[in-house]
Amino acid sequence: MSYKWLESAMLENPDKLAVKYKDKTLNYRQLYMKSHELSTHLETLNQKRVGLLIDNSLDSVILIHGLMLHGVEMVLLNTRLTGHEIRSQLDDVVVDTVITTIQAEIPDTKIIHFDELYDLPSATAMVNQPDADDILSIMFTSGTTGRSKAVPQTYGNHQASHNNCQNEMNYNEDSVWMMVNPIFHISGLSVMFRTVMSQSTLILVNKFDPESVWSILENEKVSHTSMVPAMLKRLLKFKGKHCLEGILLGGASTTPKLLKTAIDQGLPVYNSFGMTETCSQIVQISSNDKNILNGTVGNIHTTATKIKLDESTHELLIKGDSVVKEYLNADMNHTDGYFNTGDVASIDDDGYIYILDRRNDLIISGGENIYPKEIEDVVYMLDEVNRCVVIKKDDDEWGQVPVLLLEEPVDKPRLLNHLYEHLAKYKIPREIHYVDEIKLTSTGKISRTINRNMFLDLDEKVLKDDTKI
C-alpha cells in the first residue's frame, strides 16, 4: 500500500479543490506543488523531528504536507500551553526546533516562522517513501489523570483510522469536510488526513463562531465535520441551513440530552469513542440508530478494532491497526496484546459499548463502585447547569465519597430531588460546592485530578457555598 496520499490525489484528481481557507483555495496539483517547494527548503534544516506550533490555516496544511514529503516527524504542540510547558514536552521527545504559524516564545528553543522557511537555501531531495511503521506525527495526551504521554502515530495508524471512519460515515471524493477542531488535536488533524486520503475537499475554520459556522455549512455545502460537544451546544443556540451527512462528536463525553436536541433539530450526529492513541475514533454510532440516546458510543461489531473488557477490572481493552504500539516517554500497559485504555466500560448483549469512567476516577464507597460520570450526566440533565465535575474525597466511614462541584448556582431542593430521583442513595454526592471555576486541561477537558487537588487545597471560606448531605 502507498502512503503517499497527496501525490496520489495530485495524480488522480489534480484539478479537484483540495483545501479552502477564507477566500484562498488550492486544488490538489497546487497543494502538491506548494508542499513540494517547501520540502526543498526543509533539507537545510537537517532535522529528523520538529515541533509544530500552528493554527488552522492554509500555511499549516502546506507545512504538514511539506514535512511528510521530506520525511520529517512532526510533534503537534498545543497552542494553549505556556512556553515552559512546551519546552518540557519537547525535552520528552528530544526536539530543539519548532516551526510556527503564530507568535511563540519557548525557552532554549530554535523557533522558525513558516514564512522564514522560504529564506533557507533550497536543495534537491528525494520525495519520502513512507512505510506503515514510520512515525508521521507525535501528539501528547490530554493528561487528565497525570503527566501527558507522547504518542507516536504512524502512517499505518492514520490510514487504518481513515478506513474505519470512511466505512462508517460513507464519505468519498465528492464530500466536503469542515475542520473546526484545532489542527494540533487528533480530532482536527485526522480531518485533514481523511480529506487527502479520500481526495475530498477540506474547509478550514480558524476560530469557532456558531453564526459564521452556520454560514460556512450552507455556503460551502459541507457534508461532514467533527467537533467537540461544547461546540455543538453553542451551534444549537442558532439555526441555519445545511446539507450535512455527519457530525462526528468526540474529544469529550457528551450527554443523551445534547444528542436528542441535535437530532430533534435535524442534525445527523454521531457519538463516538477514541483516543490520541487510536488516531481518532475507533467506534461511532449514528443518529439513525435509536440506541444513540441510551449513552452508547458504538458497537463492537461495526469496527475493525478488536474490543473486549478485562474480566476483573472491566477496563476497555483494544487492539487494531489504528492503535499505537508505544509511548515515547512512558510505559504503555498491555494485556495479552491489547492496549489498556484506562476506561471502565460495559458491553451489552448486542455489542453496544458504554464508557463508564476513567479507572483512576472510580470511587469505591463502602464497597460499592461509583462512577463520577454517571452522576455528572444526571446533573447535566438540568438546563441551568453548563459545567460540573464530581471528584472523590477520603472519608473515615466509607473510605471514599463523591463530591459535586458546580459553577452555576442551582436551586438546592430541586437539585437534590433530581439526584434522588435518578440515582441510588449511595451515589448521591455527600457534599455539593459552588466554585468560581472548574479547571480544564490544556485540551479543554475537565480534569478530575486538577479539580480534586484544587478543592482539597481550598480553605472552606473560599468556597461560595456548601451543602453537606
C-alpha positions as CSV (number, residue, x, y, z in Angstrom):
1,M,0.0,0.0,0.0
2,S,1.2,3.5,-0.8
3,Y,1.2,6.1,1.9
4,K,2.0,9.0,-0.5
5,W,-1.6,10.3,-0.1
6,L,-1.0,13.8,-1.5
7,E,0.9,12.5,-4.5
8,S,-1.9,10.1,-5.3
9,A,-4.5,12.8,-5.1
10,M,-2.4,15.1,-7.3
11,L,-2.1,12.4,-10.0
12,E,-5.7,11.2,-9.9
13,N,-7.6,14.4,-9.1
14,P,-5.2,17.3,-9.9
15,D,-8.0,19.9,-10.5
16,K,-10.1,18.9,-7.6
17,L,-10.5,21.5,-4.8
18,A,-8.2,20.3,-2.1
19,V,-8.5,23.0,0.6
20,K,-10.1,26.3,1.2
21,Y,-9.3,28.9,3.9
22,K,-11.4,32.1,3.8
23,D,-11.0,33.3,0.2
24,K,-7.9,31.3,-0.6
25,T,-8.2,27.9,-2.4
26,L,-5.8,25.3,-3.7
27,N,-6.5,22.3,-5.9
28,Y,-4.6,19.1,-5.4
29,R,-2.0,20.0,-8.1
30,Q,-1.4,23.4,-6.5
31,L,-1.2,21.9,-3.0
32,Y,1.3,19.3,-4.0
33,M,3.5,21.9,-5.8
34,K,3.5,24.3,-2.9
35,S,4.2,21.5,-0.4
36,H,7.0,20.1,-2.6
37,E,8.5,23.5,-3.0
38,L,8.5,23.9,0.8
39,S,10.1,20.5,1.3
40,T,13.1,21.5,-0.8
41,H,13.9,24.2,1.9
42,L,13.5,21.7,4.7
43,E,16.6,19.9,3.6
44,T,18.7,22.7,5.0
45,L,17.2,22.2,8.5
46,N,18.7,18.8,8.7
47,Q,16.1,17.7,11.3
48,K,14.5,14.3,11.6
49,R,11.9,15.6,14.1
50,V,10.5,19.1,14.6
51,G,7.8,20.7,16.8
52,L,4.8,22.5,15.3
53,L,3.0,25.3,16.9
54,I,0.4,26.0,14.3
55,D,-3.2,27.1,13.8
56,N,-6.0,26.1,11.4
57,S,-4.6,27.9,8.3
58,L,-3.5,27.2,4.7
59,D,0.1,27.6,5.8
60,S,-0.3,24.8,8.3
61,V,-1.7,22.4,5.7
62,I,1.1,23.2,3.3
63,L,3.7,22.8,6.1
64,I,2.4,19.4,7.2
65,H,2.3,18.0,3.7
66,G,5.8,19.5,3.1
67,L,7.2,17.8,6.2
68,M,5.6,14.5,5.1
69,L,7.1,14.8,1.6
70,H,10.5,15.3,3.2
71,G,10.0,12.5,5.8
72,V,10.2,14.7,8.9
73,E,8.4,13.6,12.0
74,M,6.2,16.4,13.4
75,V,5.3,17.0,17.1
76,L,2.0,18.7,17.3
77,L,2.0,21.2,20.2
78,N,-0.9,22.7,22.0
79,T,-1.1,26.5,21.4
80,R,-2.7,27.0,24.8
81,L,0.4,25.8,26.7
82,T,3.0,28.1,28.2
83,G,6.4,28.3,26.7
84,H,7.8,26.3,29.7
85,E,5.2,23.6,29.4
86,I,6.0,23.3,25.7
87,R,9.7,23.1,26.4
88,S,9.1,20.3,28.9
89,Q,7.2,18.3,26.2
90,L,10.0,18.9,23.7
91,D,12.5,17.6,26.1
92,D,10.5,14.4,26.4
93,V,10.8,13.8,22.6
94,V,14.3,15.3,22.1
95,V,13.3,18.3,19.9
96,D,15.1,21.6,19.8
97,T,13.4,23.2,16.7
98,V,9.8,24.5,16.4
99,I,8.1,25.8,13.3
100,T,5.3,28.1,13.9
101,T,2.5,29.9,12.1
102,I,1.8,32.0,15.2
103,Q,3.8,34.1,17.6
104,A,5.7,32.0,20.1
105,E,8.2,32.2,22.9
106,I,9.7,28.9,24.1
107,P,12.8,28.8,26.3
108,D,16.0,27.3,24.8
109,T,14.3,26.5,21.5
110,K,15.1,27.4,17.9
111,I,11.9,29.0,16.6
112,I,11.3,29.4,12.9
113,H,8.2,31.0,11.5
114,F,6.6,29.4,8.5
115,D,7.5,32.3,6.2
116,E,11.1,32.1,7.2
117,L,11.4,28.6,5.8
118,Y,11.5,30.0,2.3
119,D,14.6,32.1,3.2
120,L,16.5,28.9,3.7
121,P,18.5,27.6,0.8
122,S,16.7,25.1,-1.3
123,A,18.1,21.7,-2.2
124,T,17.1,18.8,-4.4
125,A,15.8,16.0,-2.2
126,M,14.2,12.6,-2.8
127,V,10.5,12.5,-2.0
128,N,9.9,10.4,1.1
129,Q,8.7,6.9,0.5
130,P,6.9,6.2,3.9
131,D,6.3,2.7,5.3
132,A,3.4,1.8,7.5
133,D,5.5,1.8,10.7
134,D,7.2,5.1,10.0
135,I,6.2,7.8,12.6
136,L,4.2,10.6,10.9
137,S,3.0,12.6,13.9
138,I,3.6,12.8,17.7
139,M,0.9,14.1,20.0
140,F,0.7,14.4,23.7
141,T,-2.3,13.0,25.6
142,S,-4.6,15.5,27.5
143,G,-3.1,14.5,30.8
144,T,-6.5,14.3,32.6
145,T,-5.0,11.8,35.2
146,G,-1.4,13.0,35.3
147,R,1.6,13.6,33.1
148,S,0.9,13.9,29.4
149,K,2.3,11.0,27.4
150,A,4.0,11.3,24.0
151,V,2.1,9.3,21.4
152,P,3.9,8.3,18.1
153,Q,1.3,7.9,15.4
154,T,2.4,6.1,12.2
155,Y,1.3,6.3,8.6
156,G,-0.3,2.9,9.1
157,N,-2.2,4.1,12.2
158,H,-3.6,7.1,10.4
159,Q,-4.5,5.0,7.3
160,A,-6.4,2.5,9.5
161,S,-8.2,5.3,11.3
162,H,-9.4,6.8,8.0
163,N,-10.5,3.4,6.7
164,N,-12.6,2.8,9.8
165,C,-14.2,6.2,9.7
166,Q,-14.9,6.0,6.0
167,N,-16.6,2.6,6.3
168,E,-19.0,4.1,8.9
169,M,-19.6,7.6,7.6
170,N,-19.5,6.9,3.9
171,Y,-17.6,9.9,2.7
172,N,-15.9,10.0,-0.7
173,E,-14.1,12.3,-3.1
174,D,-17.3,14.3,-3.5
175,S,-17.5,15.0,0.2
176,V,-16.7,18.3,1.9
177,W,-15.1,18.2,5.3
178,M,-15.1,21.3,7.6
179,M,-12.3,21.4,10.2
180,V,-13.2,23.4,13.3
181,N,-11.3,21.4,15.9
182,P,-7.7,22.6,16.3
183,I,-5.2,21.0,13.9
184,F,-2.9,20.1,16.8
185,H,-5.6,17.8,18.2
186,I,-6.1,14.4,16.7
187,S,-9.8,15.3,16.1
188,G,-8.5,18.1,13.8
189,L,-5.5,16.5,12.2
190,S,-7.5,13.4,11.3
191,V,-10.0,15.5,9.3
192,M,-7.1,16.8,7.2
193,F,-5.8,13.3,6.6
194,R,-9.3,12.0,5.8
195,T,-9.7,14.5,3.0
196,V,-6.4,13.9,1.3
197,M,-6.9,10.1,1.6
198,S,-10.4,10.2,0.1
199,Q,-9.4,13.1,-2.3
200,S,-12.2,15.2,-1.0
201,T,-12.3,18.9,0.0
202,L,-11.2,20.5,3.3
203,I,-12.7,23.7,4.6
204,L,-10.6,25.3,7.3
205,V,-12.1,27.3,10.2
206,N,-9.6,29.1,12.3
207,K,-11.9,30.1,15.2
208,F,-15.2,28.6,16.1
209,D,-18.1,31.1,15.9
210,P,-21.5,29.5,15.7
211,E,-23.1,32.1,13.4
212,S,-20.1,32.0,10.9
213,V,-20.0,28.2,11.1
214,W,-23.7,28.1,10.1
215,S,-22.8,30.3,7.1
216,I,-19.9,28.1,6.1
217,L,-22.1,25.0,6.4
218,E,-24.6,26.4,3.9
219,N,-22.3,28.3,1.5
220,E,-19.6,25.6,1.2
221,K,-22.1,22.7,1.1
222,V,-20.3,20.9,3.9
223,S,-21.2,17.2,4.1
224,H,-19.1,16.2,7.2
225,T,-17.5,17.8,10.2
226,S,-16.1,16.8,13.6
227,M,-16.5,18.9,16.7
228,V,-16.5,18.6,20.5
229,P,-19.8,18.6,22.4
230,A,-19.3,22.2,23.6
231,M,-19.2,23.4,20.1
232,L,-22.4,21.6,19.2
233,K,-24.1,23.1,22.2
234,R,-23.1,26.6,21.0
235,L,-24.2,25.8,17.4
236,L,-27.6,24.7,18.6
237,K,-28.3,28.1,20.0
238,F,-28.6,29.3,16.4
239,K,-30.3,27.9,13.3
240,G,-29.2,27.7,9.7
241,K,-29.4,25.7,6.5
242,H,-27.1,22.8,5.8
243,C,-26.6,19.6,3.8
244,L,-24.7,17.7,6.5
245,E,-24.4,14.0,6.3
246,G,-22.5,13.6,9.5
247,I,-21.3,15.5,12.6
248,L,-18.8,13.4,14.4
249,L,-18.7,14.2,18.2
250,G,-15.6,13.4,20.2
251,G,-12.8,14.9,22.3
252,A,-15.0,14.8,25.4
253,S,-18.1,12.9,26.6
254,T,-21.5,14.1,25.5
255,T,-24.9,13.6,27.0
256,P,-28.1,12.0,25.7
257,K,-29.8,15.3,26.3
258,L,-27.5,17.2,23.9
259,L,-27.7,14.4,21.3
260,K,-31.6,14.5,21.4
261,T,-31.6,18.2,21.0
262,A,-29.4,17.9,17.9
263,I,-31.4,15.1,16.4
264,D,-34.7,17.0,17.0
265,Q,-33.2,19.9,15.0
266,G,-32.3,17.6,12.1
267,L,-28.6,17.3,12.7
268,P,-27.0,13.9,11.7
269,V,-24.8,13.5,14.8
270,Y,-22.5,10.6,15.6
271,N,-21.4,9.8,19.1
272,S,-18.0,8.2,19.3
273,F,-15.1,6.9,21.3
274,G,-11.5,7.3,20.5
275,M,-8.2,8.5,21.9
276,T,-4.9,10.1,20.8
277,E,-3.5,6.6,21.0
278,T,-6.1,5.4,18.4
279,C,-5.6,8.3,15.9
280,S,-9.2,9.4,16.5
281,Q,-12.3,7.4,17.0
282,I,-12.5,3.6,16.8
283,V,-16.2,3.2,17.2
284,Q,-19.1,5.5,16.4
285,I,-22.9,5.4,16.4
286,S,-25.1,7.4,14.1
287,S,-28.4,9.2,14.9
288,N,-30.1,6.6,12.7
289,D,-29.6,4.1,15.5
290,K,-32.1,4.6,18.3
291,N,-29.6,3.3,20.8
292,I,-27.6,6.5,20.5
293,L,-29.8,8.1,23.1
294,N,-29.0,5.3,25.6
295,G,-25.5,6.6,26.2
296,T,-23.6,4.1,23.9
297,V,-20.6,5.2,21.9
298,G,-20.8,2.5,19.3
299,N,-20.9,-1.3,18.7
300,I,-18.0,-3.7,18.7
301,H,-19.4,-5.4,15.6
302,T,-19.1,-2.3,13.4
303,T,-15.4,-1.7,13.7
304,A,-12.2,-3.4,12.6
305,T,-10.7,-2.8,16.0
306,K,-10.8,-5.7,18.4
307,I,-12.5,-4.7,21.6
308,K,-13.1,-6.5,24.9
309,L,-13.2,-6.0,28.6
310,D,-10.8,-7.0,31.3
311,E,-12.7,-9.7,33.3
312,S,-11.6,-8.4,36.7
313,T,-11.4,-4.6,36.3
314,H,-13.9,-4.1,33.4
315,E,-11.3,-1.9,31.7
316,L,-11.7,-1.4,28.0
317,L,-9.0,-3.3,26.0
318,I,-8.4,-2.6,22.4
319,K,-6.2,-3.9,19.6
320,G,-6.1,-2.8,15.9
321,D,-4.1,-1.2,13.2
322,S,-5.0,2.3,14.3
323,V,-3.7,1.7,17.9
324,V,-0.2,2.9,18.5
325,K,2.3,0.5,19.9
326,E,4.1,2.5,22.5
327,Y,4.6,5.9,24.2
328,L,7.9,7.7,23.8
329,N,8.2,8.9,27.4
330,A,6.3,6.3,29.4
331,D,5.5,2.6,29.5
332,M,2.3,1.6,27.7
333,N,0.1,-1.0,29.5
334,H,-0.9,-4.1,27.5
335,T,-2.9,-7.2,28.4
336,D,-2.4,-10.2,26.1
337,G,-1.5,-7.8,23.2
338,Y,-4.4,-5.5,23.9
339,F,-3.9,-1.8,24.9
340,N,-5.3,-0.9,28.3
341,T,-7.3,2.2,27.7
342,G,-7.8,3.2,31.3
343,D,-11.5,3.5,30.7
344,V,-14.0,1.4,32.6
345,A,-16.8,0.3,30.3
346,S,-19.6,-2.2,29.8
347,I,-20.7,-4.1,26.7
348,D,-24.3,-5.3,26.4
349,D,-25.5,-8.5,24.8
350,D,-25.9,-6.7,21.4
351,G,-22.3,-5.4,21.4
352,Y,-23.0,-1.8,22.3
353,I,-20.3,-0.1,24.3
354,Y,-20.9,2.2,27.3
355,I,-18.0,4.2,28.7
356,L,-18.5,4.4,32.5
357,D,-15.4,6.4,33.6
358,R,-11.7,6.6,33.8
359,R,-10.4,3.8,36.1
360,N,-8.4,6.3,38.1
361,D,-11.5,8.3,38.8
362,L,-13.5,5.4,40.2
363,I,-14.9,6.0,43.7
364,I,-15.2,3.0,46.0
365,S,-17.6,3.9,48.8
366,G,-18.5,1.3,51.4
367,G,-17.5,-1.4,48.9
368,E,-19.7,0.0,46.1
369,N,-18.3,1.3,42.8
370,I,-19.4,4.8,42.0
371,Y,-18.7,6.3,38.6
372,P,-18.4,10.1,38.6
373,K,-19.6,10.4,35.0
374,E,-22.9,8.8,35.8
375,I,-23.6,11.5,38.5
376,E,-22.4,14.2,36.1
377,D,-24.7,13.0,33.4
378,V,-27.7,13.3,35.8
379,V,-26.7,16.8,36.8
380,Y,-26.3,17.9,33.2
381,M,-29.9,17.0,32.7
382,L,-30.8,20.3,34.4
383,D,-30.9,23.1,31.9
384,E,-29.2,25.6,34.2
385,V,-26.0,23.5,34.5
386,N,-23.3,24.2,32.0
387,R,-20.3,22.8,33.8
388,C,-19.9,20.5,36.7
389,V,-17.4,17.8,38.0
390,V,-17.6,15.0,40.5
391,I,-14.5,14.3,42.5
392,K,-13.7,11.8,45.2
393,K,-12.8,12.6,48.8
394,D,-11.4,10.4,51.5
395,D,-13.9,9.5,54.3
396,D,-13.3,7.8,57.6
397,E,-16.6,5.9,57.5
398,W,-17.0,5.0,53.8
399,G,-13.4,5.1,52.5
400,Q,-14.3,7.5,49.7
401,V,-17.3,9.6,48.9
402,P,-18.4,11.7,45.8
403,V,-18.3,15.5,46.0
404,L,-20.1,17.6,43.4
405,L,-18.6,20.9,42.2
406,L,-20.7,23.4,40.3
407,E,-20.0,26.8,38.7
408,E,-23.6,27.9,38.4
409,P,-26.0,28.4,41.3
410,V,-28.8,25.8,41.2
411,D,-31.8,25.6,43.4
412,K,-30.7,23.2,46.1
413,P,-34.0,21.4,46.9
414,R,-34.6,21.0,43.1
415,L,-31.1,19.6,42.6
416,L,-31.4,17.2,45.5
417,N,-34.8,16.0,44.4
418,H,-33.4,15.5,40.9
419,L,-30.4,13.5,42.2
420,Y,-32.6,11.2,44.4
421,E,-35.0,10.6,41.6
422,H,-32.3,9.4,39.2
423,L,-29.6,7.9,41.4
424,A,-29.3,5.2,44.1
425,K,-28.8,6.7,47.6
426,Y,-25.2,5.6,47.8
427,K,-24.4,7.5,44.7
428,I,-25.7,10.8,46.0
429,P,-22.8,13.3,46.4
430,R,-22.0,13.8,50.1
431,E,-21.1,17.4,49.5
432,I,-22.1,20.0,47.0
433,H,-19.9,23.1,46.5
434,Y,-20.2,26.1,44.2
435,V,-16.7,27.2,42.9
436,D,-15.6,30.2,40.9
437,E,-14.1,28.0,38.1
438,I,-14.0,24.3,37.2
439,K,-10.5,23.7,35.9
440,L,-9.8,22.3,32.4
441,T,-6.8,20.7,30.9
442,S,-4.9,22.4,28.1
443,T,-7.0,20.5,25.6
444,G,-10.3,21.8,27.1
445,K,-11.2,18.6,29.0
446,I,-12.4,18.7,32.6
447,S,-9.8,17.1,34.8
448,R,-11.0,15.5,38.0
449,T,-7.4,15.3,39.2
450,I,-6.8,19.0,38.9
451,N,-10.2,19.9,40.4
452,R,-9.7,17.5,43.2
453,N,-6.4,18.9,44.1
454,M,-7.8,22.4,43.9
455,F,-10.7,21.5,46.1
456,L,-8.6,19.9,48.7
457,D,-6.3,22.9,48.8
458,L,-9.1,25.4,49.2
459,D,-9.9,26.9,52.6
460,E,-13.6,26.4,53.4
461,K,-14.0,30.2,53.4
462,V,-13.1,30.4,49.7
463,L,-16.0,28.3,48.7
464,K,-19.1,30.3,47.7
465,D,-21.5,27.9,49.3
466,D,-21.5,24.5,50.9
467,T,-24.1,21.8,51.2
468,K,-23.3,18.6,53.2
469,I,-25.8,15.7,52.8
